Each structure stands twice: as C-alpha cells, then as structure tokens.
Amino acid sequence: MPSSRSVPTVRKATLPDFVLRQFDRGSPEYDHRQLYTILQTGIRDAVLAAGSRLPPTRLLAQALGIARNTVVHVYEQLALEGYVQAGVGRGTFVADLGPRLARPPLPVTAGAATAGRSTLSRRGAQLVQAAGAASLQWGAFTPGVPEVRLFPSAVWSRLQARMWRSAQPQQLSYATGAGEPSLRQALAEYLQGTRGVACTAEQIVITSGTQQSLHLVAQLLADPGDSLWLEDPGYWGARSVFRAMGLKLVPVAVDAEGMAPSAHQLRTPPRAMFVSPSHQYPTGAIMSHGRRQQLLDYAAVHGVWVVEDDYDSEFRYGARPLPALQGLDTHGRVIYLGTFSKTLFPALRLAYLVLPPDLVAGFTRALNELYREGQTPQQLVLARFMAEGHYTSHIRRMRSVYGARHDALIHAIRHHFGDALPVIGGDAGLHLVLGLPPGLDDQAVVERIARAKVMARPLSLYHMQQPARARGLLLGYGAVQEDEVAANFARLAHAVQHFL
C-alpha cells in the first residue's frame, strides 16, 4: 500500500473524485474559476498524471451540479494554455509538461528575505532605505506643493481642445527630438527675459520632470565612482538619483552666501557640483555674486560641470527674482534645470534642461534612446499657453497669492512663538524653515504634528553629515489658503510646544 504522503498517480477512474473532493458548491468564487484552479493546479503540480483522461464535460457537469458550458469553457482554456490536449472523438487528456524543478521551501516567516529575485540589490536596498519621498503630497504645510486649485483650467481646456482638432499623427507617436519646437522657442524667450538665461531654443531639451533631467545628467556626464559636490543640507531627490547612479557624493556646507566648499575640498575637484543658487533648497540662502563667480571660475579651470537647479525662483516677495547663474557662465560649464511643477502643477510632469551647445545632440539622442519620450500634446498646449501670455499672467497672480500666504504664516509663527524660534529663508519660494533648538529630535516633532492632521518635514532629513545636522521644520504655504493658515498653524504650534 502506498504511504498517505506519497503523490498518487491519478487514473481516469479517480479523476472525478479528485475534483469532487475540492469543489465547493457553497463557495462565493465563480464555478468557472474554481474548477479551472483545481484542474490547473493538479496538472501543474503533477498530481494529475500526464496522459490521464479528463471526464466528458456532460458527466463532470452532472457530478458537480454546474452547467455543462462552464466545464466546456474550462477545458477550452486549459487547452489554450497547453495544460490539456483535446481531439474530436478522442476526449481530453492531461498534457505532458516536462520535468519539474524541485519547489523551493517557503520562508520561515512571512517577512523573511528569500534568496534570488525577491531580494533587492545592494543598490536598490540603499535607495529604498534612504528614500525621502513623502507619502502625502497635499495639505498644510506640505513643502514644495503649489496652489493647483487656482490653475486656469478653463484656458488650458480651451487650448487643449484646439490642439486635438489640429493634431497630426506624428504628434501622437514617440517623440524623436529634444521636445516640441514651439515650446522650446517659447521657453527660450521666457528665460531670456525673466531669468537672464543666455540661450537659444536649440539649447533646450524638454524632459518629464527634474528627476529625469538629473538622471540624464548623471548618466551622460559622470561615471560610477566619480565625485559630485552636493549642498548640505540639500535636495534629497538629487541625492537619491546621483547615489543610485553610483556617484561618490561629497557634502559641501551651505552658509549665508550659498555653497561654501572648504580649502580641503577645493584641492580635489569633483566631476560635477549640484547647486540651487537663486533659492537654496531647503535653507533659502541666496548665493552672492562673489560666490557665484568663484564657483564658475573654479569650474572653468578644473573642467567641473555645474548643475544649476532653478526650481522656484519666480516667487520672490519684496524684490525682483535674481538672474540665473547660467547667465554668468562664459565657459559653457553650467547645465540649467527648470521645471513647470511649481509654476503650474506637479502632475504635468514637464521640465527642461538648458545645455551648452555641444551637449545638446548627445542628450537628445540619450533621451530618445532611454525614455522613448512623448507628451507632445501637453507640450503643444503649454507652448500655446506661454505664447498667448497666460503663463506670465498666472505667475504674476500666484506671486501675489503666495506672498499673502507667506505673510500670514510669518504672522502666525510670531503670534505663537515670538522670536523664540527663528524663521530661515522666508523671502522667496513656497516654503520656509522654522528653526528648532539644537539637539531636538525634529523627526519626533514631525510625527506628533502629523497626529494633529497637519504636515511638516524635518530639516535633518536634508543633511548628509550627521554631526552638522541642524534641527527645524520645513513648512510649505503654497497650498494653504490665506484664511486657513492661522487655524492650521495653531494645531502645529500646539504639537511643537510639547517639546519646548
């Protein structure tokens, strides 16, 4: 007699019993799905032996108490997937699936890591562990989020409808160049007039967001192991991209004039440096003219690429926006990054690079090779949006809106804390930093704030050097209506008071 643990060889006479033992007429699962799963699993696991004949559809349907068509459809599906073979007048037989590899043992616990493809690579694990992306991207006081409710959607819809009426087939296919020419031209005119960027339309490459721009820069201008200077504190998103590309990250301190490399660091030039000179992220420092010229001279002498992130410089309160670093570059070392995420809305996923002329062809080729770009319809609409003056009008309107919200937040901070907590970098952009006493765990403060149904980001998250970490809260006011600032900040202040 065979052991009860041995796998039986299923013959024609026992096949109905095998199905009947598992088929549950009271199951909420569809009869078709239940029968298919039973037979497919039995064949795949070799419990139903190759060559075994399946019962005629009428007999199996009667035995299970289901419609014959249900059984017919299951047999047809199994035949289509190669689990059974059927012939007119011969019946339906279990197919020979060939030898099976031994099934791996189940992990000891549900959370245990298993060998093979289910385990992240070292690079992947490092990326996930150091990720800084927030799970929520809306609400008071989420940093970096613009007021999307005031976007002129009616204008956009009208332009979009016009675009669809005249769209050409090639505009709905994969993109083949550096972006829609009309958008590149509109951007060149805008950047020349408002940001002091020295460029032509031919120097602009349209991308699907700043993160993609950073990926292109890292892949085309640096090799794994090359060093890259990053502002410290600085933008975690750039840090993640460059680290994932295998670059050696060198944190460079930021002072009141922007990135401030030490004498020791200056002795070892990097392959590239990443800076946000017009509104340092997250401290808000404005890089002085002298510091800008020093970095540009250093880059020219040592062949260093300068990656300039100009993410929200359109929004300054009480002063004109500062011109871009790129406009001072006379040696073709600056790669200028811009985005529409702050001026329009993040889900648009359109950004751009302004490149030295000799880099444009390579970046364009790589963009099409790696990403199979598209979004041409969106680019066409945006080009018309800019050409008709809606873009600059929207920015003027939002500058006034954000200025009022900025002032309301400053007022709320002073009301609750007076001068006890410093406000850092509050003259531009869509966020400011509320300083906290040294040594305070700003991550714990943020967690308590979240329980009060408001948002903040810990300043320590943006630092790379542990001993130098400053403590504070990044507070975004872009998406908080002016008359809602006081009530939302009152809840945040109550949470912060717990730690003071």
KOLBA-698019 format. One record per residue (C-alpha): x, y, z; residue in three letters; residue number from 1. Coordinates in Angstrom, 2 decimals. Last residue first. Example, Ala and Ser with C-alpha at 12.3 -4.5 7.8 and 13.67 -1.06 7.14 Angstrom:
<recs>
((13.67 -1.06 7.14) "SER" 2),
((12.30 -4.50 7.80) "ALA" 1),
</recs>
This chain:
<recs>
((9.86 73.07 24.20) "LEU" 500),
((8.88 69.57 23.01) "PHE" 499),
((5.11 69.71 23.72) "HIS" 498),
((5.06 73.25 22.33) "GLN" 497),
((5.65 71.76 18.84) "VAL" 496),
((2.30 69.92 18.86) "ALA" 495),
((0.41 73.04 19.97) "HIS" 494),
((2.22 75.03 17.27) "ALA" 493),
((1.06 72.61 14.57) "LEU" 492),
((-2.55 72.89 15.67) "ARG" 491),
((-2.30 76.69 15.76) "ALA" 490),
((-0.61 76.58 12.35) "PHE" 489),
((-3.69 75.06 10.77) "ASN" 488),
((-6.02 77.63 12.33) "ALA" 487),
((-3.81 80.58 11.33) "ALA" 486),
((-3.13 79.44 7.75) "VAL" 485),
((-6.75 78.78 6.76) "GLU" 484),
((-7.65 82.36 5.75) "ASP" 483),
((-4.61 82.53 3.46) "GLU" 482),
((-5.40 79.27 1.68) "GLN" 481),
((-2.77 76.61 2.24) "VAL" 480),
((-1.28 75.00 -0.91) "ALA" 479),
((1.78 77.24 -1.26) "GLY" 478),
((2.47 77.50 2.47) "TYR" 477),
((5.11 74.80 2.83) "GLY" 476),
((6.71 74.40 6.23) "LEU" 475),
((10.11 72.77 6.55) "LEU" 474),
((10.69 72.16 10.26) "LEU" 473),
((13.97 72.54 12.13) "GLY" 472),
((17.07 70.94 13.51) "ARG" 471),
((20.53 71.43 12.07) "ALA" 470),
((22.63 68.40 11.22) "ARG" 469),
((26.36 69.00 11.41) "ALA" 468),
((27.21 65.84 13.33) "PRO" 467),
((25.22 63.63 10.90) "GLN" 466),
((26.67 64.90 7.63) "GLN" 465),
((24.13 64.25 4.86) "MET" 464),
((21.51 66.81 5.79) "HIS" 463),
((18.07 67.11 4.16) "TYR" 462),
((16.33 64.80 6.63) "LEU" 461),
((17.60 66.98 9.49) "SER" 460),
((15.22 69.73 8.36) "LEU" 459),
((12.25 67.57 9.37) "PRO" 458),
((9.26 67.90 7.03) "ARG" 457),
((5.89 69.32 8.05) "ALA" 456),
((2.24 68.29 7.69) "MET" 455),
((-1.01 68.89 9.54) "VAL" 454),
((-3.60 66.48 10.94) "LYS" 453),
((-2.59 66.91 14.61) "ALA" 452),
((-1.22 63.36 14.55) "ARG" 451),
((1.09 64.54 11.77) "ALA" 450),
((2.49 67.19 14.13) "ILE" 449),
((3.48 64.46 16.57) "ARG" 448),
((5.41 62.66 13.84) "GLU" 447),
((7.04 65.91 12.75) "VAL" 446),
((8.24 66.62 16.30) "VAL" 445),
((9.72 63.12 16.53) "ALA" 444),
((11.61 63.76 13.29) "GLN" 443),
((12.75 67.11 14.66) "ASP" 442),
((14.55 65.39 17.53) "ASP" 441),
((15.82 68.41 19.47) "LEU" 440),
((19.59 68.57 19.71) "GLY" 439),
((19.80 72.23 18.78) "PRO" 438),
((16.57 74.22 19.42) "PRO" 437),
((14.18 74.35 16.45) "LEU" 436),
((14.24 76.56 13.36) "GLY" 435),
((11.11 77.11 11.31) "LEU" 434),
((12.16 76.74 7.69) "VAL" 433),
((10.25 78.43 4.88) "LEU" 432),
((8.31 77.19 1.89) "HIS" 431),
((6.85 78.18 -1.47) "LEU" 430),
((9.66 80.27 -2.90) "GLY" 429),
((11.07 83.51 -1.58) "ALA" 428),
((11.74 85.68 1.48) "ASP" 427),
((11.40 83.11 4.27) "GLY" 426),
((14.85 81.58 4.24) "GLY" 425),
((15.02 80.75 7.95) "ILE" 424),
((12.47 81.76 10.59) "VAL" 423),
((13.99 81.59 14.07) "PRO" 422),
((12.16 80.18 17.12) "LEU" 421),
((11.99 82.24 20.30) "ALA" 420),
((11.25 85.48 18.43) "ASP" 419),
((7.52 85.39 19.19) "GLY" 418),
((6.47 81.76 19.39) "PHE" 417),
((2.70 81.62 18.90) "HIS" 416),
((1.92 85.03 17.40) "HIS" 415),
((5.31 85.27 15.68) "ARG" 414),
((4.70 81.99 13.86) "ILE" 413),
((1.16 83.01 12.91) "ALA" 412),
((2.37 86.33 11.47) "HIS" 411),
((5.07 84.57 9.43) "ILE" 410),
((2.41 82.18 8.11) "LEU" 409),
((0.09 85.02 7.11) "ALA" 408),
((2.96 86.84 5.37) "ASP" 407),
((3.81 83.76 3.30) "HIS" 406),
((0.14 83.30 2.44) "ARG" 405),
((-0.05 86.89 1.20) "ALA" 404),
((3.13 86.49 -0.86) "GLY" 403),
((1.86 83.19 -2.26) "TYR" 402),
((-1.26 84.85 -3.64) "VAL" 401),
((0.66 87.83 -5.08) "SER" 400),
((3.24 85.58 -6.74) "ARG" 399),
((0.36 83.39 -7.94) "MET" 398),
((-1.19 86.21 -9.94) "ARG" 397),
((2.09 87.24 -11.53) "ARG" 396),
((2.87 83.59 -12.35) "ILE" 395),
((-0.55 83.11 -13.95) "HIS" 394),
((-0.11 86.20 -16.10) "SER" 393),
((3.34 85.01 -17.20) "THR" 392),
((1.90 81.67 -18.29) "TYR" 391),
((-1.25 83.03 -19.92) "HIS" 390),
((0.73 85.28 -22.30) "GLY" 389),
((-0.56 83.81 -25.58) "GLU" 388),
((2.82 82.25 -26.40) "ALA" 387),
((3.03 80.57 -22.99) "MET" 386),
((-0.31 78.75 -23.17) "PHE" 385),
((0.40 77.98 -26.86) "ARG" 384),
((3.64 76.24 -25.90) "ALA" 383),
((1.91 74.53 -22.99) "LEU" 382),
((-0.74 73.08 -25.30) "VAL" 381),
((1.88 71.77 -27.72) "LEU" 380),
((3.93 70.31 -24.87) "GLN" 379),
((0.91 68.51 -23.48) "GLN" 378),
((0.19 67.01 -26.91) "PRO" 377),
((3.88 66.05 -27.28) "THR" 376),
((3.83 64.06 -24.05) "GLN" 375),
((6.24 61.59 -25.67) "GLY" 374),
((9.70 60.36 -24.80) "GLU" 373),
((11.03 56.90 -25.53) "ARG" 372),
((12.94 57.03 -22.21) "TYR" 371),
((16.40 55.59 -22.78) "LEU" 370),
((17.05 56.00 -26.51) "GLU" 369),
((15.00 59.16 -27.01) "ASN" 368),
((16.60 60.98 -24.10) "LEU" 367),
((20.03 59.59 -25.00) "ALA" 366),
((19.87 61.03 -28.51) "ARG" 365),
((18.71 64.40 -27.24) "THR" 364),
((21.39 64.50 -24.55) "PHE" 363),
((24.11 63.70 -27.09) "GLY" 362),
((22.92 66.31 -29.60) "ALA" 361),
((22.54 69.04 -26.96) "VAL" 360),
((25.95 68.70 -25.31) "LEU" 359),
((27.98 70.84 -27.73) "ASP" 358),
((25.53 73.75 -27.39) "PRO" 357),
((25.91 74.13 -23.60) "PRO" 356),
((22.65 72.88 -22.16) "LEU" 355),
((19.37 74.34 -20.92) "VAL" 354),
((17.44 71.43 -19.45) "LEU" 353),
((13.69 71.19 -19.18) "TYR" 352),
((10.71 70.11 -17.09) "ALA" 351),
((7.28 68.65 -17.74) "LEU" 350),
((5.48 66.24 -15.45) "ARG" 349),
((2.06 67.96 -15.61) "LEU" 348),
((1.27 66.24 -12.31) "ALA" 347),
((3.38 68.85 -10.49) "PRO" 346),
((1.16 71.87 -11.33) "PHE" 345),
((1.80 75.26 -12.96) "LEU" 344),
((4.66 77.42 -11.58) "THR" 343),
((5.95 74.83 -9.12) "LYS" 342),
((5.91 71.73 -11.34) "SER" 341),
((6.82 73.66 -14.50) "PHE" 340),
((10.51 72.83 -14.12) "THR" 339),
((13.97 74.24 -14.75) "GLY" 338),
((17.47 72.79 -14.76) "LEU" 337),
((20.49 74.72 -16.12) "TYR" 336),
((23.66 72.85 -17.06) "ILE" 335),
((26.58 75.21 -16.49) "VAL" 334),
((30.15 74.66 -17.82) "ARG" 333),
((29.96 76.52 -21.14) "GLY" 332),
((32.95 78.83 -20.49) "HIS" 331),
((31.26 82.26 -20.24) "THR" 330),
((28.84 81.41 -17.42) "ASP" 329),
((27.21 84.50 -15.93) "LEU" 328),
((23.78 83.80 -17.45) "GLY" 327),
((23.91 80.24 -16.14) "GLN" 326),
((23.93 81.50 -12.56) "LEU" 325),
((20.36 82.65 -13.12) "ALA" 324),
((19.20 86.20 -12.58) "PRO" 323),
((17.72 87.10 -9.18) "LEU" 322),
((13.95 87.47 -8.94) "PRO" 321),
((12.92 91.08 -8.20) "ARG" 320),
((12.42 92.03 -4.58) "ALA" 319),
((9.63 92.36 -1.99) "GLY" 318),
((8.48 88.76 -2.15) "TYR" 317),
((10.21 86.37 -4.53) "ARG" 316),
((8.43 83.64 -6.48) "PHE" 315),
((9.91 83.09 -9.94) "GLU" 314),
((12.93 81.39 -8.30) "SER" 313),
((11.04 78.13 -7.85) "ASP" 312),
((13.16 75.23 -9.17) "TYR" 311),
((16.31 76.80 -10.55) "ASP" 310),
((18.59 73.78 -10.10) "ASP" 309),
((22.03 74.63 -11.52) "GLU" 308),
((24.28 71.68 -12.40) "VAL" 307),
((27.86 72.95 -12.62) "VAL" 306),
((30.17 70.64 -14.59) "TRP" 305),
((33.83 70.79 -13.50) "VAL" 304),
((36.65 71.24 -16.04) "GLY" 303),
((39.19 72.36 -13.42) "HIS" 302),
((39.82 75.96 -14.52) "VAL" 301),
((36.27 76.56 -15.78) "ALA" 300),
((34.61 75.05 -12.71) "ALA" 299),
((36.80 77.09 -10.34) "TYR" 298),
((35.99 80.29 -12.25) "ASP" 297),
((32.26 79.46 -12.10) "LEU" 296),
((32.44 78.68 -8.39) "LEU" 295),
((34.25 81.94 -7.61) "GLN" 294),
((31.86 83.96 -9.78) "GLN" 293),
((28.86 82.61 -7.95) "ARG" 292),
((30.45 83.24 -4.56) "ARG" 291),
((31.08 86.88 -5.48) "GLY" 290),
((27.56 87.38 -6.81) "HIS" 289),
((26.12 86.04 -3.56) "SER" 288),
((24.21 82.76 -3.46) "MET" 287),
((20.76 83.32 -1.97) "ILE" 286),
((20.07 81.10 1.06) "ALA" 285),
((16.55 79.62 1.18) "GLY" 284),
((17.55 76.90 3.65) "THR" 283),
((15.94 73.97 1.77) "PRO" 282),
((16.90 74.22 -1.04) "TYR" 281),
((18.95 77.24 -1.91) "GLN" 280),
((16.93 79.94 -3.67) "HIS" 279),
((18.80 81.52 -6.61) "SER" 278),
((21.94 79.42 -6.14) "PRO" 277),
((20.47 75.90 -6.19) "SER" 276),
((23.68 73.88 -6.62) "VAL" 275),
((24.84 70.46 -7.84) "PHE" 274),
((28.56 70.09 -8.47) "MET" 273),
((30.29 67.99 -11.11) "ALA" 272),
((33.32 65.77 -11.74) "ARG" 271),
((34.74 66.91 -8.42) "PRO" 270),
((37.91 68.95 -7.91) "PRO" 269),
((40.16 67.77 -5.07) "THR" 268),
((42.08 70.70 -3.52) "ARG" 267),
((38.86 72.69 -3.22) "LEU" 266),
((37.57 70.16 -0.69) "GLN" 265),
((40.44 70.85 1.72) "HIS" 264),
((40.01 74.62 1.40) "ALA" 263),
((36.34 74.13 2.30) "SER" 262),
((33.50 74.38 -0.19) "PRO" 261),
((30.87 77.04 0.62) "ALA" 260),
((27.57 76.51 -1.25) "MET" 259),
((25.31 79.52 -0.61) "GLY" 258),
((26.09 83.03 0.64) "GLU" 257),
((24.56 82.63 4.13) "ALA" 256),
((26.39 79.33 4.57) "ASP" 255),
((26.00 75.92 2.95) "VAL" 254),
((28.35 73.04 3.69) "ALA" 253),
((29.53 70.69 0.97) "VAL" 252),
((28.54 67.02 1.11) "PRO" 251),
((30.62 64.85 -1.26) "VAL" 250),
((28.63 62.12 -3.00) "LEU" 249),
((30.57 59.43 -4.85) "LYS" 248),
((28.50 58.56 -7.89) "LEU" 247),
((26.99 55.11 -8.40) "GLY" 246),
((23.92 56.10 -10.41) "MET" 245),
((21.68 55.34 -7.42) "ALA" 244),
((23.69 57.85 -5.38) "ARG" 243),
((23.16 60.55 -8.00) "PHE" 242),
((19.42 59.95 -8.17) "VAL" 241),
((18.92 59.76 -4.40) "SER" 240),
((20.96 62.90 -3.70) "ARG" 239),
((19.04 64.81 -6.33) "ALA" 238),
((15.77 63.90 -4.64) "GLY" 237),
((17.16 64.71 -1.17) "TRP" 236),
((17.61 68.38 -2.09) "TYR" 235),
((20.28 69.89 0.10) "GLY" 234),
((21.65 70.45 3.57) "PRO" 233),
((24.46 70.14 2.67) "ASP" 232),
((24.83 71.23 -0.95) "GLU" 231),
((26.12 68.40 -3.12) "LEU" 230),
((29.55 68.02 -4.69) "TRP" 229),
((29.95 65.08 -7.05) "LEU" 228),
((32.72 62.51 -7.18) "SER" 227),
((33.13 59.97 -9.96) "ASP" 226),
((32.80 56.36 -8.79) "GLY" 225),
((30.28 55.37 -11.41) "PRO" 224),
((30.79 57.55 -14.50) "ASP" 223),
((29.70 61.16 -14.97) "ALA" 222),
((28.36 63.49 -17.67) "LEU" 221),
((25.92 61.33 -19.62) "LEU" 220),
((24.36 59.11 -16.98) "GLN" 219),
((24.33 61.65 -14.14) "ALA" 218),
((23.00 64.47 -16.32) "VAL" 217),
((20.32 62.25 -17.86) "LEU" 216),
((19.17 61.00 -14.47) "HIS" 215),
((19.06 64.57 -13.17) "LEU" 214),
((16.79 65.65 -16.03) "SER" 213),
((14.58 62.63 -15.34) "GLN" 212),
((14.25 63.72 -11.71) "GLN" 211),
((13.50 67.28 -12.83) "THR" 210),
((10.39 66.20 -14.72) "GLY" 209),
((9.44 64.53 -17.99) "SER" 208),
((12.12 66.23 -20.08) "THR" 207),
((12.33 69.01 -22.68) "ILE" 206),
((15.81 69.78 -24.07) "VAL" 205),
((16.74 73.43 -24.62) "ILE" 204),
((19.93 74.57 -26.40) "GLN" 203),
((18.21 74.84 -29.81) "GLU" 202),
((15.73 77.39 -28.41) "ALA" 201),
((18.62 79.78 -27.87) "THR" 200),
((20.32 80.52 -24.59) "CYS" 199),
((21.72 83.10 -22.18) "ALA" 198),
((19.50 82.79 -19.11) "VAL" 197),
((18.73 86.16 -17.50) "GLY" 196),
((15.75 84.69 -15.68) "ARG" 195),
((12.85 86.83 -16.89) "THR" 194),
((13.52 87.90 -20.48) "GLY" 193),
((15.99 85.27 -21.62) "GLN" 192),
((14.11 82.51 -19.82) "LEU" 191),
((10.77 83.48 -21.39) "TYR" 190),
((12.13 83.78 -24.93) "GLU" 189),
((13.94 80.46 -24.66) "ALA" 188),
((10.86 78.81 -23.19) "LEU" 187),
((8.61 79.96 -26.02) "ALA" 186),
((11.13 78.64 -28.56) "GLN" 185),
((11.45 75.29 -26.80) "ARG" 184),
((7.67 75.06 -26.64) "LEU" 183),
((7.30 75.75 -30.36) "SER" 182),
((10.00 73.17 -31.17) "PRO" 181),
((8.24 70.35 -29.25) "GLU" 180),
((10.97 68.46 -27.45) "GLY" 179),
((14.59 67.40 -27.91) "ALA" 178),
((13.84 65.11 -30.83) "GLY" 177),
((12.16 61.85 -31.81) "THR" 176),
((8.98 61.79 -29.73) "ALA" 175),
((7.00 58.57 -29.79) "TYR" 174),
((3.67 58.88 -31.60) "SER" 173),
((0.77 61.28 -31.05) "LEU" 172),
((2.50 64.25 -32.68) "GLN" 171),
((3.35 62.07 -35.69) "GLN" 170),
((-0.37 61.57 -36.36) "PRO" 169),
((-1.05 65.36 -36.56) "GLN" 168),
((-3.17 67.21 -34.03) "ALA" 167),
((-5.37 70.01 -35.41) "SER" 166),
((-8.63 69.44 -33.53) "ARG" 165),
((-6.74 68.00 -30.58) "TRP" 164),
((-4.72 71.20 -30.16) "MET" 163),
((-7.84 73.38 -30.16) "ARG" 162),
((-9.39 71.21 -27.45) "ALA" 161),
((-6.20 71.56 -25.41) "GLN" 160),
((-6.20 75.33 -25.78) "LEU" 159),
((-9.78 75.50 -24.50) "ARG" 158),
((-9.01 73.10 -21.67) "SER" 157),
((-5.97 75.13 -20.61) "TRP" 156),
((-7.99 78.33 -20.52) "VAL" 155),
((-10.68 76.66 -18.42) "ALA" 154),
((-8.03 75.08 -16.18) "SER" 153),
((-6.56 78.40 -15.11) "PRO" 152),
((-4.68 76.91 -12.11) "PHE" 151),
((-6.09 78.34 -8.92) "LEU" 150),
((-6.80 74.97 -7.31) "ARG" 149),
((-3.21 73.87 -8.03) "VAL" 148),
((-1.75 76.02 -5.29) "GLU" 147),
((1.88 74.86 -5.38) "PRO" 146),
((3.41 71.96 -3.40) "VAL" 145),
((7.08 72.19 -2.43) "GLY" 144),
((6.60 71.73 1.30) "PRO" 143),
((3.39 70.22 2.75) "THR" 142),
((2.04 72.57 5.42) "PHE" 141),
((-0.99 72.22 5.20) "ALA" 140),
((-2.30 69.80 2.59) "GLY" 139),
((-1.09 67.82 -0.41) "TRP" 138),
((1.74 65.49 -1.30) "GLN" 137),
((1.32 62.67 1.22) "LEU" 136),
((3.58 59.58 1.26) "SER" 135),
((6.69 61.76 1.39) "ALA" 134),
((9.73 61.00 -0.76) "ALA" 133),
((12.98 60.85 1.23) "GLY" 132),
((14.31 57.43 0.30) "ALA" 131),
((17.48 56.37 2.19) "ALA" 130),
((16.37 52.79 2.86) "GLN" 129),
((14.81 52.39 -0.59) "VAL" 128),
((17.94 53.59 -2.40) "LEU" 127),
((20.26 51.53 -0.23) "GLN" 126),
((18.16 48.41 -0.81) "ALA" 125),
((18.18 49.01 -4.55) "GLY" 124),
((21.95 49.49 -4.67) "ARG" 123),
((22.53 46.37 -2.60) "ARG" 122),
((20.13 44.51 -4.90) "SER" 121),
((16.65 43.81 -3.61) "LEU" 120),
((15.69 40.26 -2.65) "THR" 119),
((12.74 38.59 -4.38) "SER" 118),
((14.94 37.67 -7.36) "ARG" 117),
((17.01 35.11 -5.53) "GLY" 116),
((17.26 34.24 -1.86) "ALA" 115),
((14.38 34.86 0.47) "THR" 114),
((14.04 37.65 3.00) "ALA" 113),
((11.87 36.76 5.99) "ALA" 112),
((8.72 38.81 6.49) "GLY" 111),
((6.25 35.95 6.11) "ALA" 110),
((8.31 33.79 8.40) "THR" 109),
((10.29 30.58 7.80) "VAL" 108),
((10.34 31.21 4.06) "PRO" 107),
((8.62 28.52 1.95) "LEU" 106),
((10.86 25.80 0.60) "PRO" 105),
((11.73 25.91 -3.09) "PRO" 104),
((9.80 23.58 -5.41) "ARG" 103),
((12.02 20.97 -7.04) "ALA" 102),
((12.30 21.57 -10.76) "LEU" 101),
((9.65 19.99 -12.96) "ARG" 100),
((10.23 17.62 -15.86) "PRO" 99),
((8.03 18.02 -18.94) "GLY" 98),
((4.53 19.48 -19.20) "LEU" 97),
((3.00 16.28 -20.59) "ASP" 96),
((-0.61 17.17 -21.38) "ALA" 95),
((-3.60 15.86 -19.44) "VAL" 94),
((-6.08 14.30 -21.88) "PHE" 93),
((-9.40 15.42 -23.46) "THR" 92),
((-11.55 13.02 -25.46) "GLY" 91),
((-10.83 11.11 -28.67) "ARG" 90),
((-13.88 11.95 -30.84) "GLY" 89),
((-12.51 15.37 -31.77) "VAL" 88),
((-9.13 15.76 -30.13) "GLY" 87),
((-8.12 17.58 -26.96) "ALA" 86),
((-4.75 18.17 -25.31) "GLN" 85),
((-4.51 19.56 -21.82) "VAL" 84),
((-2.34 22.05 -19.92) "TYR" 83),
((-1.24 23.93 -23.05) "GLY" 82),
((-2.73 27.33 -22.22) "GLU" 81),
((-5.37 27.09 -24.96) "LEU" 80),
((-6.19 23.54 -23.88) "ALA" 79),
((-6.74 24.67 -20.30) "LEU" 78),
((-9.00 27.49 -21.52) "GLN" 77),
((-11.02 25.12 -23.71) "GLU" 76),
((-11.45 22.66 -20.84) "TYR" 75),
((-12.66 25.47 -18.57) "VAL" 74),
((-15.10 26.73 -21.22) "HIS" 73),
((-16.58 23.25 -21.71) "VAL" 72),
((-16.94 22.81 -17.96) "VAL" 71),
((-18.92 26.03 -17.65) "THR" 70),
((-20.96 25.14 -20.74) "ASN" 69),
((-22.04 21.96 -18.94) "ARG" 68),
((-23.72 24.00 -16.23) "ALA" 67),
((-22.97 23.01 -12.65) "ILE" 66),
((-24.07 20.22 -10.30) "GLY" 65),
((-20.55 18.89 -9.80) "LEU" 64),
((-21.31 15.30 -10.90) "ALA" 63),
((-23.64 16.48 -13.66) "GLN" 62),
((-21.02 18.88 -15.03) "ALA" 61),
((-18.36 16.17 -14.89) "LEU" 60),
((-20.58 13.76 -16.85) "LEU" 59),
((-21.51 16.32 -19.52) "ARG" 58),
((-17.91 17.52 -19.99) "THR" 57),
((-16.57 14.04 -20.56) "PRO" 56),
((-14.15 13.08 -17.78) "PRO" 55),
((-10.49 14.11 -18.22) "LEU" 54),
((-8.14 11.42 -19.48) "ARG" 53),
((-4.82 10.99 -17.75) "SER" 52),
((-1.92 11.15 -20.22) "GLY" 51),
((0.31 13.21 -17.93) "ALA" 50),
((-0.55 12.47 -14.32) "ALA" 49),
((-2.88 14.65 -12.30) "LEU" 48),
((-0.95 15.33 -9.09) "VAL" 47),
((1.79 16.58 -11.40) "ALA" 46),
((1.88 20.00 -9.65) "ASP" 45),
((0.92 21.83 -12.86) "ARG" 44),
((-1.82 19.32 -13.67) "ILE" 43),
((-3.45 19.47 -10.22) "GLY" 42),
((-3.08 23.25 -10.07) "THR" 41),
((-4.75 23.71 -13.48) "GLN" 40),
((-7.56 21.29 -12.63) "LEU" 39),
((-8.47 22.86 -9.29) "ILE" 38),
((-7.94 26.44 -10.49) "THR" 37),
((-10.15 25.94 -13.57) "TYR" 36),
((-12.93 24.40 -11.48) "LEU" 35),
((-12.94 27.35 -9.06) "GLN" 34),
((-12.75 30.00 -11.76) "ARG" 33),
((-15.66 28.58 -13.78) "HIS" 32),
((-17.80 27.96 -10.69) "ASP" 31),
((-17.35 31.63 -9.64) "TYR" 30),
((-15.98 32.03 -6.13) "GLU" 29),
((-18.57 32.54 -3.39) "PRO" 28),
((-18.03 28.89 -2.36) "SER" 27),
((-21.11 26.89 -1.41) "GLY" 26),
((-20.70 24.34 -4.21) "ARG" 25),
((-17.15 23.65 -3.02) "ASP" 24),
((-15.04 21.64 -5.50) "PHE" 23),
((-12.07 20.08 -3.73) "GLN" 22),
((-13.11 16.45 -3.07) "ARG" 21),
((-15.23 16.42 -6.24) "LEU" 20),
((-12.23 17.25 -8.43) "VAL" 19),
((-10.07 14.39 -7.20) "PHE" 18),
((-13.08 12.03 -7.19) "ASP" 17),
((-13.72 12.85 -10.86) "PRO" 16),
((-10.08 11.98 -11.66) "LEU" 15),
((-10.13 8.60 -9.88) "THR" 14),
((-11.48 6.39 -12.71) "ALA" 13),
((-9.31 8.00 -15.39) "LYS" 12),
((-6.16 7.50 -13.40) "ARG" 11),
((-4.41 9.79 -10.99) "VAL" 10),
((-1.00 8.62 -9.88) "THR" 9),
((-0.88 9.41 -6.21) "PRO" 8),
((1.80 11.65 -4.59) "VAL" 7),
((3.10 9.87 -1.47) "SER" 6),
((2.17 11.16 1.99) "ARG" 5),
((-0.55 8.53 2.64) "SER" 4),
((2.11 5.87 2.01) "SER" 3),
((1.39 3.44 -0.81) "PRO" 2),
((0.00 0.00 0.00) "MET" 1),
</recs>
